[in-house]
Amino acid sequence: MIDGLARHPGRVYLLLAAYFAVNILLRLASPASLELDEGQQLFLAQWLALGYDSQPPFYNWLQYWVVQLFGDSVLAISLLKNLMLFLSYLLLGLTAHLVIRDRVLAVIATLGLITLPQVGYEAQRDLSHTVAVLFAACMFVFFFFRALKQPNALDYAMAGVAVGIGVLSKYNFVLLPLAAAAALLPDRELRARLFDPRVLLTLVVGAVIVAPHALWFLTHMDEATGRTMGKLTAGSDGRGFDQIGRGILSLAGAIAAHTLPTLIVFAIAFGRTLLESWRAENQWTRLIGRMFAIFLVVLLLLVVFGGASDIKDRWLVPLFFLLPVYLCAKIEASGASFAGASRRFGAIVIAIMVLVPLLLFARAPVLGAMGDYGKQNVPYGPAVDAILASGKDRPSIVLASDHQLAGNLRLHAADISVTIPGYEALTQPYAFDTTHPVLAIWRAKRDGEPAPELNASMRAWLDKAGLAGKDVEVRDMAVPYHYGQDGDVYHFSYAWIYPEP
Protein backbone atom coordinates (compact mmCIF):
# COMPACT_ATOMS: atom_id res chain seq x y z
CA MET A 1 0.00 0.00 0.00
CA ILE A 2 2.67 2.51 1.02
CA ASP A 3 4.72 1.82 -2.12
CA GLY A 4 1.67 2.47 -4.29
CA LEU A 5 0.91 5.71 -2.47
CA ALA A 6 4.54 6.79 -2.89
CA ARG A 7 4.22 6.43 -6.66
CA HIS A 8 1.10 8.62 -6.60
CA PRO A 9 1.53 11.04 -3.65
CA GLY A 10 -1.87 12.65 -4.20
CA ARG A 11 -3.55 9.39 -3.22
CA VAL A 12 -2.20 9.73 0.30
CA TYR A 13 -4.43 12.74 0.79
CA LEU A 14 -7.39 11.05 -0.88
CA LEU A 15 -6.99 8.21 1.63
CA LEU A 16 -6.83 10.69 4.50
CA ALA A 17 -9.82 12.64 3.18
CA ALA A 18 -11.84 9.42 3.05
CA TYR A 19 -10.71 8.52 6.56
CA PHE A 20 -11.81 11.83 8.02
CA ALA A 21 -15.09 11.72 6.09
CA VAL A 22 -15.81 8.34 7.71
CA ASN A 23 -15.09 9.83 11.12
CA ILE A 24 -17.57 12.63 10.46
CA LEU A 25 -20.28 10.21 9.34
CA LEU A 26 -19.80 7.93 12.34
CA ARG A 27 -19.88 10.89 14.73
CA LEU A 28 -23.18 11.97 13.16
CA ALA A 29 -24.50 8.44 13.66
CA SER A 30 -23.49 8.46 17.35
CA PRO A 31 -25.72 9.83 20.12
CA ALA A 32 -26.20 13.61 19.98
CA SER A 33 -24.49 14.10 23.33
CA LEU A 34 -21.38 16.27 23.32
CA GLU A 35 -18.07 15.50 25.01
CA LEU A 36 -16.27 18.07 27.21
CA ASP A 37 -14.47 20.07 24.51
CA GLU A 38 -17.35 19.66 22.09
CA GLY A 39 -19.76 21.13 24.62
CA GLN A 40 -17.45 24.01 25.42
CA GLN A 41 -17.04 24.84 21.74
CA LEU A 42 -20.77 24.93 21.05
CA PHE A 43 -21.40 27.01 24.17
CA LEU A 44 -18.75 29.60 23.26
CA ALA A 45 -19.86 29.65 19.60
CA GLN A 46 -22.69 31.93 20.72
CA TRP A 47 -20.24 34.84 20.65
CA LEU A 48 -17.33 36.25 18.69
CA ALA A 49 -14.93 37.80 21.21
CA LEU A 50 -11.26 38.75 21.55
CA GLY A 51 -10.95 36.30 24.42
CA TYR A 52 -13.11 33.86 26.34
CA ASP A 53 -11.28 32.14 29.18
CA SER A 54 -8.02 30.31 29.87
CA GLN A 55 -7.70 29.08 26.28
CA PRO A 56 -6.78 31.43 23.41
CA PRO A 57 -9.57 32.01 20.91
CA PHE A 58 -8.46 30.81 17.45
CA TYR A 59 -10.43 27.56 17.45
CA ASN A 60 -13.42 29.32 19.00
CA TRP A 61 -13.39 31.87 16.19
CA LEU A 62 -13.36 29.14 13.56
CA GLN A 63 -16.12 27.26 15.37
CA TYR A 64 -18.22 30.42 15.54
CA TRP A 65 -18.17 30.82 11.75
CA VAL A 66 -18.77 27.12 11.08
CA VAL A 67 -21.79 27.29 13.40
CA GLN A 68 -23.05 30.30 11.43
CA LEU A 69 -22.97 28.10 8.32
CA PHE A 70 -24.23 24.79 9.70
CA GLY A 71 -26.08 25.76 12.87
CA ASP A 72 -25.57 24.47 16.40
CA SER A 73 -25.02 20.88 15.37
CA VAL A 74 -22.78 17.87 15.72
CA LEU A 75 -21.90 18.40 12.04
CA ALA A 76 -20.48 21.85 12.82
CA ILE A 77 -18.33 20.37 15.60
CA SER A 78 -17.08 17.32 13.70
CA LEU A 79 -16.58 18.99 10.32
CA LEU A 80 -14.25 21.68 11.67
CA LYS A 81 -12.16 19.24 13.69
CA ASN A 82 -11.70 16.77 10.84
CA LEU A 83 -10.96 19.49 8.30
CA MET A 84 -8.21 20.89 10.54
CA LEU A 85 -6.78 17.43 11.11
CA PHE A 86 -6.73 16.79 7.36
CA LEU A 87 -4.91 20.09 6.76
CA SER A 88 -2.41 19.16 9.47
CA TYR A 89 -1.59 15.89 7.71
CA LEU A 90 -1.36 17.73 4.39
CA LEU A 91 1.13 20.27 5.76
CA LEU A 92 3.16 17.58 7.50
CA GLY A 93 3.26 15.61 4.26
CA LEU A 94 4.59 18.63 2.41
CA THR A 95 7.20 19.07 5.14
CA ALA A 96 8.22 15.42 4.93
CA HIS A 97 8.80 15.73 1.18
CA LEU A 98 10.98 18.79 1.82
CA VAL A 99 13.43 16.98 4.11
CA ILE A 100 13.16 13.34 2.97
CA ARG A 101 14.14 12.39 -0.59
CA ASP A 102 12.82 8.83 -0.49
CA ARG A 103 9.13 8.99 -1.39
CA VAL A 104 8.25 5.84 0.55
CA LEU A 105 9.78 7.22 3.74
CA ALA A 106 8.07 10.58 3.15
CA VAL A 107 4.68 8.84 2.94
CA ILE A 108 5.46 6.83 6.07
CA ALA A 109 6.39 10.06 7.89
CA THR A 110 3.09 11.62 6.83
CA LEU A 111 0.92 8.70 7.90
CA GLY A 112 3.06 8.23 11.00
CA LEU A 113 1.21 11.15 12.55
CA ILE A 114 -1.73 8.81 13.17
CA THR A 115 0.43 6.66 15.48
CA LEU A 116 0.69 9.49 18.02
CA PRO A 117 -2.10 8.79 20.54
CA GLN A 118 -2.98 12.45 21.07
CA VAL A 119 -3.42 12.87 17.31
CA GLY A 120 -4.65 9.49 16.13
CA TYR A 121 -7.15 8.85 18.92
CA GLU A 122 -7.61 11.69 21.41
CA ALA A 123 -8.02 14.37 18.75
CA GLN A 124 -10.95 12.40 17.33
CA ARG A 125 -12.39 11.62 20.74
CA ASP A 126 -12.54 15.11 22.22
CA LEU A 127 -9.87 17.73 21.63
CA SER A 128 -10.23 21.17 20.09
CA HIS A 129 -7.49 23.68 20.95
CA THR A 130 -4.90 20.89 20.66
CA VAL A 131 -6.13 20.26 17.10
CA ALA A 132 -5.71 23.96 16.34
CA VAL A 133 -2.18 24.05 17.74
CA LEU A 134 -1.28 20.92 15.75
CA PHE A 135 -2.43 22.66 12.58
CA ALA A 136 -0.43 25.79 13.45
CA ALA A 137 2.66 23.75 14.30
CA CYS A 138 2.50 21.83 11.00
CA MET A 139 2.05 25.10 9.15
CA PHE A 140 4.96 26.77 10.94
CA VAL A 141 7.38 23.90 10.39
CA PHE A 142 6.51 23.69 6.69
CA PHE A 143 7.23 27.37 6.01
CA PHE A 144 10.16 27.40 8.44
CA PHE A 145 11.85 24.53 6.61
CA ARG A 146 11.05 26.12 3.22
CA ALA A 147 12.68 29.34 4.35
CA LEU A 148 15.74 27.39 5.43
CA LYS A 149 16.06 25.63 2.07
CA GLN A 150 15.27 28.53 -0.27
CA PRO A 151 14.69 31.73 1.70
CA ASN A 152 12.16 34.19 0.33
CA ALA A 153 9.97 36.89 1.82
CA LEU A 154 6.72 34.95 1.37
CA ASP A 155 7.90 31.98 3.42
CA TYR A 156 9.16 34.22 6.20
CA ALA A 157 5.80 36.03 6.23
CA MET A 158 3.82 32.78 6.19
CA ALA A 159 5.91 31.50 9.09
CA GLY A 160 4.74 34.64 10.91
CA VAL A 161 1.13 33.81 10.06
CA ALA A 162 1.67 30.36 11.55
CA VAL A 163 3.23 31.85 14.69
CA GLY A 164 0.25 34.15 15.10
CA ILE A 165 -2.24 31.31 14.64
CA GLY A 166 -0.22 29.10 16.99
CA VAL A 167 -0.15 31.60 19.83
CA LEU A 168 -3.89 32.14 19.33
CA SER A 169 -4.39 28.37 19.51
CA LYS A 170 -2.44 27.53 22.67
CA TYR A 171 -0.02 29.70 24.60
CA ASN A 172 2.55 26.91 24.87
CA PHE A 173 2.96 27.06 21.08
CA VAL A 174 5.47 29.85 21.60
CA LEU A 175 8.00 27.19 22.64
CA LEU A 176 8.08 25.82 19.08
CA PRO A 177 9.41 28.92 17.25
CA LEU A 178 11.75 29.65 20.17
CA ALA A 179 13.13 26.10 20.05
CA ALA A 180 13.40 26.33 16.25
CA ALA A 181 15.32 29.61 16.43
CA ALA A 182 17.66 28.36 19.15
CA ALA A 183 18.28 25.13 17.23
CA LEU A 184 19.66 27.11 14.29
CA LEU A 185 22.45 28.73 16.29
CA PRO A 186 24.98 25.84 16.28
CA ASP A 187 24.70 25.37 12.49
CA ARG A 188 26.81 27.94 10.63
CA GLU A 189 24.90 27.59 7.36
CA LEU A 190 21.40 27.69 8.88
CA ARG A 191 22.30 30.38 11.43
CA ALA A 192 22.41 32.93 8.61
CA ARG A 193 18.68 32.34 8.01
CA LEU A 194 17.93 33.41 11.58
CA PHE A 195 19.71 36.74 11.11
CA ASP A 196 18.27 37.37 7.67
CA PRO A 197 16.49 40.79 7.66
CA ARG A 198 13.38 39.03 6.36
CA VAL A 199 12.91 37.44 9.76
CA LEU A 200 11.41 40.81 10.72
CA LEU A 201 8.49 39.87 8.48
CA THR A 202 7.91 36.80 10.63
CA LEU A 203 7.96 38.86 13.81
CA VAL A 204 5.79 41.69 12.50
CA VAL A 205 3.16 39.48 10.87
CA GLY A 206 2.94 37.27 13.96
CA ALA A 207 2.66 40.29 16.26
CA VAL A 208 -0.09 41.90 14.16
CA ILE A 209 -2.16 38.71 14.24
CA VAL A 210 -1.75 38.24 18.00
CA ALA A 211 -2.12 41.92 18.98
CA PRO A 212 -5.94 42.16 19.41
CA HIS A 213 -6.07 39.12 21.68
CA ALA A 214 -2.90 40.26 23.47
CA LEU A 215 -4.69 43.45 24.52
CA TRP A 216 -7.54 41.36 25.93
CA PHE A 217 -5.00 39.08 27.65
CA LEU A 218 -3.33 42.00 29.44
CA THR A 219 -6.64 43.13 30.90
CA HIS A 220 -7.89 39.61 31.74
CA MET A 221 -4.72 37.93 32.94
CA ASP A 222 -6.33 36.05 35.81
CA GLU A 223 -8.95 34.55 33.50
CA ALA A 224 -6.35 33.71 30.86
CA THR A 225 -3.78 32.05 33.12
CA GLY A 226 -5.47 30.96 36.34
CA ARG A 227 -6.90 27.66 35.14
CA THR A 228 -3.77 26.66 33.23
CA MET A 229 -1.49 27.39 36.15
CA GLY A 230 -3.85 25.42 38.36
CA LYS A 231 -3.49 22.41 36.05
CA LEU A 232 0.29 22.76 35.93
CA THR A 233 0.65 22.79 39.70
CA ALA A 234 -2.15 20.34 40.52
CA GLY A 235 -1.25 18.14 43.46
CA SER A 236 1.71 20.32 44.43
CA ASP A 237 2.06 22.13 47.73
CA GLY A 238 5.07 24.22 46.81
CA ARG A 239 8.39 24.19 44.99
CA GLY A 240 10.36 21.80 47.14
CA PHE A 241 11.96 18.49 46.25
CA ASP A 242 8.59 16.74 46.42
CA GLN A 243 7.15 19.06 43.76
CA ILE A 244 10.23 18.69 41.55
CA GLY A 245 10.09 14.91 41.87
CA ARG A 246 6.41 14.89 40.97
CA GLY A 247 7.05 17.20 38.05
CA ILE A 248 9.92 15.14 36.63
CA LEU A 249 7.90 11.93 36.92
CA SER A 250 4.95 13.65 35.28
CA LEU A 251 7.14 14.93 32.44
CA ALA A 252 8.67 11.49 31.93
CA GLY A 253 5.21 9.91 31.89
CA ALA A 254 3.94 12.48 29.38
CA ILE A 255 6.91 11.87 27.07
CA ALA A 256 6.44 8.12 27.29
CA ALA A 257 2.69 8.33 26.64
CA HIS A 258 3.23 10.61 23.67
CA THR A 259 6.18 8.86 21.99
CA LEU A 260 6.28 5.18 22.96
CA PRO A 261 3.37 4.02 20.76
CA THR A 262 5.00 5.61 17.71
CA LEU A 263 8.40 4.15 18.58
CA ILE A 264 6.83 0.72 18.99
CA VAL A 265 5.06 0.97 15.62
CA PHE A 266 8.29 1.99 13.90
CA ALA A 267 10.20 -0.78 15.69
CA ILE A 268 7.67 -3.37 14.47
CA ALA A 269 7.80 -2.01 10.92
CA PHE A 270 11.53 -1.39 10.58
CA GLY A 271 13.08 -3.81 13.08
CA ARG A 272 16.87 -3.61 13.27
CA THR A 273 16.94 -0.85 10.67
CA LEU A 274 15.50 1.54 13.24
CA LEU A 275 18.27 0.68 15.71
CA GLU A 276 20.94 0.95 13.04
CA SER A 277 19.72 4.42 12.12
CA TRP A 278 20.03 5.72 15.68
CA ARG A 279 23.50 7.19 15.15
CA ALA A 280 22.86 8.31 11.57
CA GLU A 281 22.22 11.97 10.99
CA ASN A 282 22.05 14.75 8.47
CA GLN A 283 21.39 18.46 8.68
CA TRP A 284 17.64 17.96 9.18
CA THR A 285 17.87 15.29 11.88
CA ARG A 286 20.39 17.40 13.78
CA LEU A 287 18.06 20.40 13.58
CA ILE A 288 14.95 18.51 14.69
CA GLY A 289 16.92 16.70 17.39
CA ARG A 290 18.12 20.02 18.81
CA MET A 291 14.54 21.32 18.74
CA PHE A 292 13.43 18.29 20.77
CA ALA A 293 16.26 18.79 23.26
CA ILE A 294 15.59 22.52 23.72
CA PHE A 295 11.87 21.87 24.17
CA LEU A 296 12.57 19.29 26.88
CA VAL A 297 15.05 21.56 28.66
CA VAL A 298 12.44 24.33 28.79
CA LEU A 299 9.87 21.92 30.22
CA LEU A 300 12.39 20.73 32.79
CA LEU A 301 13.11 24.32 33.81
CA LEU A 302 9.37 24.85 34.13
CA VAL A 303 9.25 21.95 36.55
CA VAL A 304 12.28 23.01 38.61
CA PHE A 305 11.75 26.76 38.69
CA GLY A 306 8.13 27.23 37.63
CA GLY A 307 6.48 24.88 40.09
CA ALA A 308 4.96 22.65 37.40
CA SER A 309 4.08 19.21 38.74
CA ASP A 310 1.43 17.90 36.35
CA ILE A 311 2.55 17.85 32.70
CA LYS A 312 -0.10 16.58 30.27
CA ASP A 313 0.99 14.54 27.26
CA ARG A 314 -1.19 16.64 24.94
CA TRP A 315 0.96 19.67 25.83
CA LEU A 316 3.83 18.02 23.92
CA VAL A 317 1.93 18.00 20.62
CA PRO A 318 3.31 21.35 19.32
CA LEU A 319 6.76 19.83 18.83
CA PHE A 320 6.72 16.05 19.16
CA PHE A 321 4.33 15.74 16.21
CA LEU A 322 7.62 15.81 14.27
CA LEU A 323 8.70 12.44 15.68
CA PRO A 324 7.65 10.38 12.58
CA VAL A 325 9.49 12.83 10.28
CA TYR A 326 12.56 12.65 12.52
CA LEU A 327 12.61 8.85 12.54
CA CYS A 328 12.16 8.57 8.78
CA ALA A 329 14.86 11.19 8.15
CA LYS A 330 17.28 9.21 10.33
CA ILE A 331 16.45 5.98 8.53
CA GLU A 332 17.16 7.69 5.22
CA ALA A 333 20.40 9.16 6.57
CA SER A 334 21.56 5.70 7.63
CA GLY A 335 21.30 4.36 4.10
CA ALA A 336 20.11 1.04 5.54
CA SER A 337 17.73 -1.19 3.63
CA PHE A 338 14.13 -1.22 4.87
CA ALA A 339 12.68 -3.85 2.56
CA GLY A 340 9.31 -5.04 3.85
CA ALA A 341 9.00 -2.15 6.32
CA SER A 342 6.55 -0.23 4.14
CA ARG A 343 4.24 -3.26 3.91
CA ARG A 344 4.28 -3.78 7.69
CA PHE A 345 3.82 -0.08 8.38
CA GLY A 346 0.96 0.14 5.90
CA ALA A 347 -0.82 -2.76 7.59
CA ILE A 348 -0.52 -1.05 10.98
CA VAL A 349 -1.82 2.27 9.63
CA ILE A 350 -4.81 0.61 7.98
CA ALA A 351 -5.55 -1.22 11.24
CA ILE A 352 -5.48 2.10 13.12
CA MET A 353 -7.72 3.72 10.51
CA VAL A 354 -10.26 0.95 10.95
CA LEU A 355 -10.04 0.51 14.72
CA VAL A 356 -10.13 4.15 15.86
CA PRO A 357 -13.46 5.05 14.20
CA LEU A 358 -14.98 1.73 15.23
CA LEU A 359 -13.85 2.10 18.85
CA LEU A 360 -15.23 5.63 19.04
CA PHE A 361 -18.49 4.61 17.41
CA ALA A 362 -18.90 1.54 19.63
CA ARG A 363 -18.20 3.35 22.92
CA ALA A 364 -21.76 4.36 23.73
CA PRO A 365 -23.47 1.00 23.05
CA VAL A 366 -20.68 -1.05 24.65
CA LEU A 367 -20.50 1.10 27.78
CA GLY A 368 -24.28 1.12 27.94
CA ALA A 369 -24.41 -2.67 27.78
CA MET A 370 -21.86 -2.81 30.62
CA GLY A 371 -23.75 -0.27 32.72
CA ASP A 372 -20.58 1.84 32.92
CA TYR A 373 -21.83 4.93 31.15
CA GLY A 374 -19.74 7.49 29.28
CA LYS A 375 -20.42 11.05 28.25
CA GLN A 376 -22.25 10.08 25.05
CA ASN A 377 -24.63 7.91 27.05
CA VAL A 378 -25.98 10.94 28.92
CA PRO A 379 -29.45 11.68 27.49
CA TYR A 380 -29.22 15.44 27.04
CA GLY A 381 -31.68 15.66 24.15
CA PRO A 382 -34.65 13.92 25.82
CA ALA A 383 -33.91 15.75 29.09
CA VAL A 384 -33.86 19.19 27.44
CA ASP A 385 -37.12 18.49 25.61
CA ALA A 386 -38.84 17.28 28.78
CA ILE A 387 -37.58 20.16 30.93
CA LEU A 388 -38.66 22.80 28.41
CA ALA A 389 -42.06 21.12 28.11
CA SER A 390 -42.50 21.34 31.88
CA GLY A 391 -42.73 25.15 31.88
CA LYS A 392 -45.55 27.38 30.75
CA ASP A 393 -43.20 29.94 29.15
CA ARG A 394 -40.13 29.80 26.96
CA PRO A 395 -37.09 30.88 29.03
CA SER A 396 -35.25 34.03 28.01
CA ILE A 397 -31.99 32.46 29.08
CA VAL A 398 -30.82 29.14 30.49
CA LEU A 399 -28.30 29.13 33.33
CA ALA A 400 -26.22 25.94 33.20
CA SER A 401 -23.72 24.59 35.70
CA ASP A 402 -20.82 23.81 33.32
CA HIS A 403 -19.52 24.12 29.75
CA GLN A 404 -20.46 20.63 28.64
CA LEU A 405 -24.03 20.91 29.83
CA ALA A 406 -24.31 24.40 28.31
CA GLY A 407 -23.09 23.15 24.93
CA ASN A 408 -25.57 20.28 24.97
CA LEU A 409 -28.35 22.72 25.78
CA ARG A 410 -27.37 24.76 22.72
CA LEU A 411 -27.32 21.59 20.64
CA HIS A 412 -30.91 20.71 21.57
CA ALA A 413 -32.40 24.21 22.02
CA ALA A 414 -30.38 26.47 19.76
CA ASP A 415 -32.97 29.26 19.85
CA ILE A 416 -32.35 29.93 23.56
CA SER A 417 -29.34 31.79 24.92
CA VAL A 418 -27.29 29.76 27.42
CA THR A 419 -24.80 30.99 29.97
CA ILE A 420 -22.80 29.69 32.91
CA PRO A 421 -21.43 31.60 35.91
CA GLY A 422 -18.33 33.60 35.01
CA TYR A 423 -19.38 34.49 31.46
CA GLU A 424 -21.54 37.50 32.26
CA ALA A 425 -19.37 39.76 30.08
CA LEU A 426 -20.27 37.73 26.99
CA THR A 427 -23.98 37.24 27.64
CA GLN A 428 -26.14 39.36 25.34
CA PRO A 429 -28.97 41.49 26.76
CA TYR A 430 -32.13 39.50 27.24
CA ALA A 431 -35.76 40.15 28.20
CA PHE A 432 -36.46 39.16 31.79
CA ASP A 433 -39.99 39.53 33.09
CA THR A 434 -43.00 37.56 34.29
CA THR A 435 -43.32 35.81 30.94
CA HIS A 436 -39.58 35.38 30.31
CA PRO A 437 -38.08 33.40 33.20
CA VAL A 438 -34.60 32.13 33.84
CA LEU A 439 -34.31 28.36 33.60
CA ALA A 440 -31.49 26.95 35.75
CA ILE A 441 -30.30 23.41 34.94
CA TRP A 442 -27.58 21.42 36.63
CA ARG A 443 -26.55 17.79 36.59
CA ALA A 444 -26.71 14.91 39.03
CA LYS A 445 -24.26 14.30 41.83
CA ARG A 446 -21.22 12.13 41.09
CA ASP A 447 -23.00 9.09 42.50
CA GLY A 448 -25.89 9.64 40.07
CA GLU A 449 -28.36 10.83 42.70
CA PRO A 450 -30.36 14.08 42.25
CA ALA A 451 -28.68 17.33 43.30
CA PRO A 452 -31.46 19.29 45.03
CA GLU A 453 -29.50 22.50 45.66
CA LEU A 454 -28.12 25.19 43.36
CA ASN A 455 -24.36 25.50 43.73
CA ALA A 456 -22.79 28.67 45.07
CA SER A 457 -21.72 30.08 41.70
CA MET A 458 -25.21 29.67 40.23
CA ARG A 459 -26.74 31.37 43.27
CA ALA A 460 -24.24 34.22 42.88
CA TRP A 461 -25.28 34.60 39.24
CA LEU A 462 -28.94 34.80 40.27
CA ASP A 463 -28.06 37.39 42.90
CA LYS A 464 -26.43 39.56 40.22
CA ALA A 465 -29.55 39.14 38.08
CA GLY A 466 -31.67 40.60 40.89
CA LEU A 467 -33.13 37.30 42.06
CA ALA A 468 -31.44 37.22 45.43
CA GLY A 469 -33.49 35.63 48.17
CA LYS A 470 -36.17 34.18 45.90
CA ASP A 471 -37.52 30.79 46.77
CA VAL A 472 -36.41 28.34 44.11
CA GLU A 473 -38.54 25.29 43.49
CA VAL A 474 -36.09 22.62 42.44
CA ARG A 475 -37.41 19.78 40.32
CA ASP A 476 -35.80 16.55 39.20
CA MET A 477 -35.80 15.11 35.69
CA ALA A 478 -34.71 11.47 35.46
CA VAL A 479 -34.15 10.23 31.91
CA PRO A 480 -32.96 6.80 30.68
CA TYR A 481 -29.42 6.67 29.35
CA HIS A 482 -28.69 6.24 25.67
CA TYR A 483 -28.16 2.47 25.29
CA GLY A 484 -28.78 2.15 29.03
CA GLN A 485 -29.87 -0.89 30.98
CA ASP A 486 -33.46 -1.11 32.14
CA GLY A 487 -34.11 1.16 35.09
CA ASP A 488 -30.86 3.14 34.80
CA VAL A 489 -31.54 6.88 34.59
CA TYR A 490 -29.53 10.11 34.64
CA HIS A 491 -30.76 12.91 36.88
CA PHE A 492 -30.95 16.58 35.95
CA SER A 493 -32.06 19.17 38.47
CA TYR A 494 -33.77 22.32 37.24
CA ALA A 495 -35.72 25.36 38.39
CA TRP A 496 -37.93 27.91 36.66
CA ILE A 497 -37.14 31.29 38.22
CA TYR A 498 -39.44 34.25 37.65
CA PRO A 499 -38.88 37.84 38.77
CA GLU A 500 -41.40 39.46 41.04
CA PRO A 501 -44.45 40.69 39.08
Stockholm file with secondary structure:
# STOCKHOLM 1.0

chainA/1-501         MIDGLARHPGRVYLLLAAYFAVNILLRLASPASLELDEGQQLFLAQWLALGYDSQPPFYNWLQYWVVQLFGDSVLAISLLKNLMLFLSYLLLGLTAHLVIRDRVLAVIATLGLITLPQVGYEAQRDLSHTVAVLFAACMFVFFFFRALKQPNALDYAMAGVAVGIGVLSKYNFVLLPLAAAAALLPDRELRARLFDPRVLLTLVVGAVIVAPHALWFLTHMDEATGRTMGKLTAGSDGRGFDQIGRGILSLAGAIAAHTLPTLIVFAIAFGRTLLESWRAENQWTRLIGRMFAIFLVVLLLLVVFGGASDIKDRWLVPLFFLLPVYLCAKIEASGASFAGASRRFGAIVIAIMVLVPLLLFARAPVLGAMGDYGKQNVPYGPAVDAILASGKDRPSIVLASDHQLAGNLRLHAADISVTIPGYEALTQPYAFDTTHPVLAIWRAKRDGEPAPELNASMRAWLDKAGLAGKDVEVRDMAVPYHYGQDGDVYHFSYAWIYPEP
#=GR chainA/1-501 SS CHHHHHHSTHHHHHHHHHHHHHHHHHHHHSCSCCCHHHHHHHHHTTCCCSCCSSSCSHHHHHHHHHHHHHCSSHHHHHHHHHHHHHHHHHHHHHHHHHHCCCHHHHHHHHHGGGGSHIIIIIHHHHCSHHHHHHHHHHHHHHHHHHHHHSCCHHHHHHHHHHHHHHHTTCGGGGHHHHHHHHHHTTCHHHHHHHTSTTHHHHHHHHHHHHHHHHHHHHHSHHHHHHHHHHHHTTTCCSSSHHHHHHHHHHHHHHHHHHHHHHHHHHHHHHTHHHHHTTTCCCHHHHHHHHHHHHHHHHHHHHHHHHCCCCCCGGGGHHHHTTHHHHHHHHHHHHTCCCTTHHHHHHHHHHHHHHHHHHHHHHHHHHHHHHTCCCGGGSCHHHHHHHHHHTSSSCCSEEEESSHHHHHHHHHHCTTSEEECTTCTTTCCCCCCBTTBCEEEEEECCTTSCCCCSCCHHHHHHHHHTTCTTCCCCCEEEEEECTTCCTTCEEEEEEEEECCCC
#=GC SS_cons         CHHHHHHSTHHHHHHHHHHHHHHHHHHHHSCSCCCHHHHHHHHHTTCCCSCCSSSCSHHHHHHHHHHHHHCSSHHHHHHHHHHHHHHHHHHHHHHHHHHCCCHHHHHHHHHGGGGSHIIIIIHHHHCSHHHHHHHHHHHHHHHHHHHHHSCCHHHHHHHHHHHHHHHTTCGGGGHHHHHHHHHHTTCHHHHHHHTSTTHHHHHHHHHHHHHHHHHHHHHSHHHHHHHHHHHHTTTCCSSSHHHHHHHHHHHHHHHHHHHHHHHHHHHHHHTHHHHHTTTCCCHHHHHHHHHHHHHHHHHHHHHHHHCCCCCCGGGGHHHHTTHHHHHHHHHHHHTCCCTTHHHHHHHHHHHHHHHHHHHHHHHHHHHHHHTCCCGGGSCHHHHHHHHHHTSSSCCSEEEESSHHHHHHHHHHCTTSEEECTTCTTTCCCCCCBTTBCEEEEEECCTTSCCCCSCCHHHHHHHHHTTCTTCCCCCEEEEEECTTCCTTCEEEEEEEEECCCC
//
